[in-house]
Amino acid sequence: MATTAFPEPGLASRPRVLVSKRLESVDAAQTVVALRGELDAAALNAPFETFEAAIAQDDSDVVVDLAGVEFIGAAWIGTLVRSSARLQAQNRELRLRAPSGVVSRVLELCGLSYLVEPPARVDRT
């Protein structure tokens, strides 16, 4: 699995954007973009370029893992909306995974909750 990381300024060990490619099944692959920290306008420039590169790298669907995101601002909401439209135009899909409660509420208020994957089911047999 190939991984690309963009570190936060001054925190080289804590990347803000992680991009990895993994096989989901025999027939399908997906690009997973893991975002973390506070995604405000100040955190947009270079992480945005990494995010855009992940979308452009191939023709797979893109999953954005939001589990490590503490805050998401309007600039990143706009990025998600534009990315979703761009992928749909290519018959691809953008899905959002594991947003925190705060991020879920922002996505809901922006009308983007339909992009959120349902939580993984745990089989308790």
C-alpha positions as CSV (number, residue, x, y, z in Angstrom):
1,M,0.0,0.0,0.0
2,A,1.5,3.3,-1.1
3,T,1.2,6.2,1.4
4,T,1.8,9.9,0.9
5,A,1.8,12.3,3.9
6,F,1.8,16.1,4.3
7,P,3.1,17.1,7.7
8,E,1.7,20.0,9.7
9,P,4.1,22.9,10.0
10,G,6.5,22.2,13.0
11,L,5.0,18.8,13.6
12,A,6.7,16.5,11.1
13,S,5.7,13.4,13.0
14,R,1.9,14.2,12.7
15,P,0.8,14.5,9.1
16,R,-2.4,16.4,8.5
17,V,-3.2,14.5,5.3
18,L,-2.4,10.8,4.7
19,V,-3.2,9.2,1.3
20,S,-3.1,5.5,0.8
21,K,-4.3,3.1,-1.9
22,R,-5.8,-0.3,-1.0
23,L,-7.8,-3.0,-2.5
24,E,-11.3,-3.2,-1.2
25,S,-12.2,-6.4,-3.1
26,V,-10.9,-8.4,-6.0
27,D,-12.5,-6.1,-8.5
28,A,-12.3,-2.6,-6.9
29,A,-9.7,-0.4,-5.3
30,Q,-10.1,2.8,-3.4
31,T,-8.0,5.7,-2.5
32,V,-8.2,6.6,1.2
33,V,-7.4,10.1,2.3
34,A,-7.1,10.4,6.1
35,L,-7.5,14.0,7.3
36,R,-6.6,15.1,10.9
37,G,-6.5,18.1,13.1
38,E,-8.3,21.4,12.6
39,L,-9.2,21.9,9.0
40,D,-9.6,25.6,8.7
41,A,-8.6,28.0,6.0
42,A,-5.1,28.2,7.3
43,A,-4.7,24.4,6.8
44,L,-5.9,24.5,3.2
45,N,-3.0,25.2,0.8
46,A,-0.5,22.3,0.7
47,P,-2.9,19.7,2.3
48,F,-5.4,20.6,-0.4
49,E,-2.8,19.9,-3.1
50,T,-2.2,16.5,-1.6
51,F,-5.9,15.9,-1.4
52,E,-6.3,16.9,-5.1
53,A,-3.4,14.7,-6.1
54,A,-5.0,11.7,-4.4
55,I,-8.2,12.2,-6.5
56,A,-6.2,12.6,-9.7
57,Q,-3.9,9.6,-9.2
58,D,-6.2,7.0,-10.8
59,D,-9.8,6.2,-11.5
60,S,-10.8,4.7,-8.1
61,D,-13.4,5.9,-5.7
62,V,-12.1,8.2,-2.9
63,V,-12.9,7.7,0.8
64,V,-12.1,10.6,3.2
65,D,-11.4,9.3,6.7
66,L,-12.5,12.1,9.1
67,A,-11.9,10.2,12.4
68,G,-9.0,12.5,13.3
69,V,-10.7,15.8,12.4
70,E,-11.5,18.0,15.3
71,F,-12.9,21.0,13.3
72,I,-13.8,21.5,9.7
73,G,-14.2,24.9,8.2
74,A,-16.1,26.3,5.2
75,A,-13.0,26.1,2.9
76,W,-12.7,22.3,3.4
77,I,-16.5,21.9,3.1
78,G,-16.2,23.6,-0.3
79,T,-13.3,21.3,-1.2
80,L,-15.4,18.2,-0.4
81,V,-18.4,19.6,-2.5
82,R,-16.1,20.3,-5.5
83,S,-14.3,17.0,-5.2
84,S,-17.6,15.1,-5.0
85,A,-18.9,16.8,-8.1
86,R,-15.6,16.2,-10.0
87,L,-15.7,12.5,-9.1
88,Q,-19.3,12.1,-10.0
89,A,-18.6,13.6,-13.4
90,Q,-16.0,10.8,-13.8
91,N,-18.5,8.1,-12.6
92,R,-16.6,7.8,-9.3
93,E,-17.7,8.3,-5.8
94,L,-16.6,10.3,-2.8
95,R,-17.5,8.9,0.6
96,L,-16.8,10.3,4.1
97,R,-15.8,7.9,6.9
98,A,-16.1,8.2,10.7
99,P,-16.7,11.9,11.2
100,S,-16.7,13.1,14.9
101,G,-20.0,14.4,16.3
102,V,-19.0,18.0,15.7
103,V,-17.9,17.3,12.1
104,S,-21.1,15.2,11.5
105,R,-23.2,18.1,12.6
106,V,-21.4,20.5,10.2
107,L,-21.9,18.0,7.4
108,E,-25.6,17.7,8.2
109,L,-26.0,21.5,8.3
110,C,-24.3,21.7,4.9
111,G,-26.5,19.0,3.4
112,L,-23.6,16.6,3.0
113,S,-24.6,13.8,5.4
114,Y,-25.6,11.6,2.4
115,L,-21.8,11.3,1.7
116,V,-21.1,9.7,5.1
117,E,-20.6,5.9,5.1
118,P,-22.7,4.0,7.6
119,P,-20.7,2.8,10.6
120,A,-19.2,-0.6,10.2
121,R,-21.3,-3.4,11.7
122,V,-19.8,-5.7,14.2
123,D,-20.9,-9.3,14.0
124,R,-21.4,-10.6,17.5
125,T,-22.1,-14.3,16.9
